[in-house]
Amino acid sequence: MKVYHGSYMKIETIDLTKCQPRKDFGQGFYVTSLRSQAEYWAKRMGDWKHTEGVISEFDFKEYIAKDMKFKFLRFDGYSEDWLDFILLNRTNELEEQAHDYDIVEGNVADDEVTARIFDYQNGLISKKTLLQELEYRAPNHQLCFCTVQSLQALIPAKNDLDIKIIHIDNEIVKCLVSEFHKNEKEAITVYYKSKTYAQLSDPASGFYLKSWQEIYEMLKQELNF
């Protein structure tokens, strides 16, 4: 899975000790499968530092996480468990992490959601009301790599082949969104679960030598679009 990190500088080496504590999923290195979300954070962080925002690109190798038996927590949407986990990490006053997961995946608590969480903490709204409101949020996504070991599954995109494949990925996802009226998260899920993507990711297939338009037509045939 291609993932992105938006910041005011390119990330060459990940140092978890420099990551801020008390974030949504605790202290860790955060990425997203949604490039538009990374672009937003790159601009925001760039404006804060009075510089150009930069997107660092990575390849998340889920098979490495499985092979090495990393402790993985995944939230499928907003839920009571998600909210409790967010509060656990944001209110953690200890120096050590509030949980022992290697990787955590789920939705983002952005500024607007954070404001409503504060209302919930102050007794102004109920948990039920808060979660009902969150059902109507636009799709978003984040992955937090919480341990040094987990970073073994996050490979920086450095060579020309990686960059070429990422370009193909981005163009295909944009086409799925515009042509089939899917949101970005749905398009990414469909694409990355396809046999076409699996073949593209294997350099031995030679698919990376094709144009993204050719790959897109192959994907549509596979999915019977």
N, C-alpha and C positions, 0 to 999 in steps of 0.2 A: 504494500500500500504506500503510495506517495503521500508524504505529509510535509507541512510547511510551518515555519516559525517566523513571525513578523517582529522586527525590532529596528533599532536605529543603527545596527552594525551587523555585518555578516558573522555568523557563528561558525568558527573553525574548530574550536575545541569546547566541549561541554563541561563546565565545572559546576557541579550541583551545589557546592558551598556558596556560590555566588547567587543562587536562586533564592527568591524571597520566600520566607515562611508564611504560614497562615493564609495560603491561597485556597482555592476551591478544593483541590485534592491533596493539599499539603505542599511541602517544599519539593520542587522537582522541576524538570525541564518540560515545558508545555509545547505541544505541536497540535496542528489540526489537519484533517483531510480536506478541508474547504479552503481553497486558495483565496477566495474573496474575503474570508475571515482573517487570514494572515495579512492580506493587503490592507485591511482596515487597521490592524494593530501596527503594521509597519509605518503607516502614515501617522498614526497617533503617537507612536514612540519617536518617530522622526521629528514631528512638530515639537514635542517636548524637549528634544535635544538640539533643536534648530539645525537639523540636517536632513538628508534624504533617508527615507525608510528603506530597509533592506529585507528581502525575503530569503531565508536559508531553506534549502530543499533537502529532504531526507527520504530514505526508503525504509519503512518499518517492516522488518522481516518477522512476521508472526510465527513462522515455523521455528525460528530460533527461540522465541519466548516459550513455545510449547516443548521443544526439545530439551531446553534447560530448566523446564518446570518452574518458570517464574510464577509468582503469585499475582494473578491478574483479576482485577475487579472491573466489571463492565456494567454500566447503568444504561438500560434501553429506554431513554426518555426521562422526563421529570417524574419523580415518585417520592413517596414519603421517605424511603430509604436514601434516595439521592439527597434530599433536603437535610436529613439527619447527618449524613456524611459531610456535607458542606459545612454545617454548623460545627461539627466535631473538629474539623481542621481550622476553621476561621477563628474559633475561640480557644485554640490550643495555646496555653501559656508556657508549656514545657519546651526545653531546648531540643528534645528529640521529637521525631515524627509521631503523630497521633495514631498512626496505623502501621502495619507491617507489609503492605502490598508493594510489589515491585513496579507494577504498571496499573494505572486507573484510567478508564475511558468513560466518557459520558457528556452530558450537556454542560453548557457554560452558564454561570451566574454573572451576567454582565451588570453594568451600572444600574440599569432600571430594575433588574431582578434583585440586586443587592439592596436597593432601597425598599422593596417590598418585604424582603427578608427581615430588615430592620423593623419594619412595621409589625411583622409577626412576632419578633423577639420582644417588642415593647407592648404586646397585647392588643394592638390596634386591629389586627385581622386574625382569623383563625388559620390553622394549617390547611384545612380543607379549602378555604377561600383562596389561599395563596396557590395551591397546587392546581385549582381549577383555572386560575388566571394563566398559569404557565402553559397550559394545554394549547394556547393560541399563539405561543411564541414562534418566531420564524426558526427553521431548522438551523442548528449550530452543532459544533463538535469540538472536543478537545481530548487529547491523550497526555497523560502526565507520566513521565519516566522518573520514578522516585528513588531508585537505587543505582549505584554505580554499575552493578551487574546488569541491570535492565538496559543500559545504554549499548550493550553488545548487539541488541536487536535493532538499533537505530543507525543506519548507514548513511553518511553524508553523500549527496550526489555531487561528485567531483569531476568525473571524466566526461568526454564528449558523448559517449553512448548513453550515459545516465541522462544528460541534458536533452538529448534527442528524444528519448523515450518519454521524458516528462512533458516535452512540447506536444507529442502525440496525445498523451493522456489528457492534457488541458484542452486541446482542440476537440477531442471526442466528447468529453464531459460537457463542454459548452454546446455542442450540437445536440446532445441528448436533452439538455435543458430547453433549448429553443424549439427543436423539432417535435419533441414528444411531450412538452409541457410538464416536465418533471422538475422538482426542486433540485438544487445542487447535491444535497446529501443523498437523495434517491438515485440520481444519475451516477454518482460515485459508487454507490453500493452495487448497482446493476453492472457497471463496467468492471469493477475489480473482482467480481465473482464469476466473470465470463471466461470461457476457454480461450477466447481471442486475446484477452489481456495476459493470460498465463503463457501463451505462445510468444507474445510480444516481449515479455519479461525474460524469456530464455534467449540469450544471444545466439545460440546454435540454430535457432529457427530462421534467422535472417529477416524476421519481420520488421526489424528496426530500419531496414533498407527501403521499405515501402513508404509511400506517402501516408500521411494521417488519413487522407480521404479514402485510400484503399483499405486501410485497417478499419475505418468506420463502416464501410460497406460490408466487410466481412463480419463485423459485430452485428449489424442489422440482420444479416442472413442467419447468423447463429441464433439470434433472439426472435426470429420470425417477425421482425418489424416491417 
